[in-house]
Amino acid sequence: MQTKNKNEVLLYPENIKVEMGSHVILLYKDKTELVEFLGKYFYEGIKNNDICILIGENITFVDVQKEIQNKNGISQDELSRNVVYVDYKGFYLTNGQFHSKEIFEKIDGVFSKYPDRTIRVTGDGSWVDKKNFNDFYQYEVEVSKKYNDKNVVIVCTYLSKQLSIEQVIKLTQSHAHILFKEGSSWNISETVEREIYEKQINKLEEFTSFTVGRELKMVELKTKIKQLEKIIDDLKK
């Protein structure tokens, strides 16, 4: 069995780091906020010769390119070598239908093409609607399991105002970290599922203490949910 690569990846210049193999959700308020983050996120990738992949709309990709060039002086040639655009319809949908098997085959193909380089994948989920939300949620769960030992960081972005409270909670539970902007600063936090899962593993080493600790975990879970609800409430404003 492969072990997880513990090297850290700098997501953002303001010292926001995650472990290699992390699956991150970014909840953004508007397109300006999304472009701001992706501009710096991909710029960090370009500096490290990472492969940067944006799966979304072409207009977003164009704006991100401009953000990188205008603020960092990166040439078009450097962008072309490191930053790749993939139309979300062609990537996520086959004949208009969402099929996770085909998506995983495409992702695996990228790893085969660039076996020795770190890959930064960003997929925007603003197109996801009620009809395909459950299927996409299950896909997100599988992503966390499938690629946590790869040289990749996957940042899934969602427009917060398009999501219900229930959808936000489910999506954050399928990622290791949640990214959000508070005031003028970007913040990152471990999600409820990751914290509770790691505590469960530790408790399972001693069955009796696990049984006793179950109530404590519920208290921690309720506290974390309150924190998450506050984040969601701020995003909705």
Secondary structure as UniProt FT lines:
FT   STRAND          8..12
FT   TURN            13..15
FT   STRAND          16..19
FT   TURN            20..21
FT   STRAND          23..28
FT   HELIX           31..47
FT   TURN            48..49
FT   STRAND          51..56
FT   HELIX           58..72
FT   HELIX           76..82
FT   STRAND          83..87
FT   HELIX           88..92
FT   STRAND          93..94
FT   TURN            95..96
FT   STRAND          97..98
FT   HELIX           100..113
FT   TURN            115..116
FT   STRAND          119..124
FT   TURN            126..127
FT   TURN            130..132
FT   HELIX           133..146
FT   TURN            148..149
FT   STRAND          152..159
FT   HELIX           160..162
FT   HELIX           165..173
FT   STRAND          177..182
FT   TURN            183..184
FT   STRAND          185..190
FT   HELIX           192..204
FT   HELIX           207..236
//
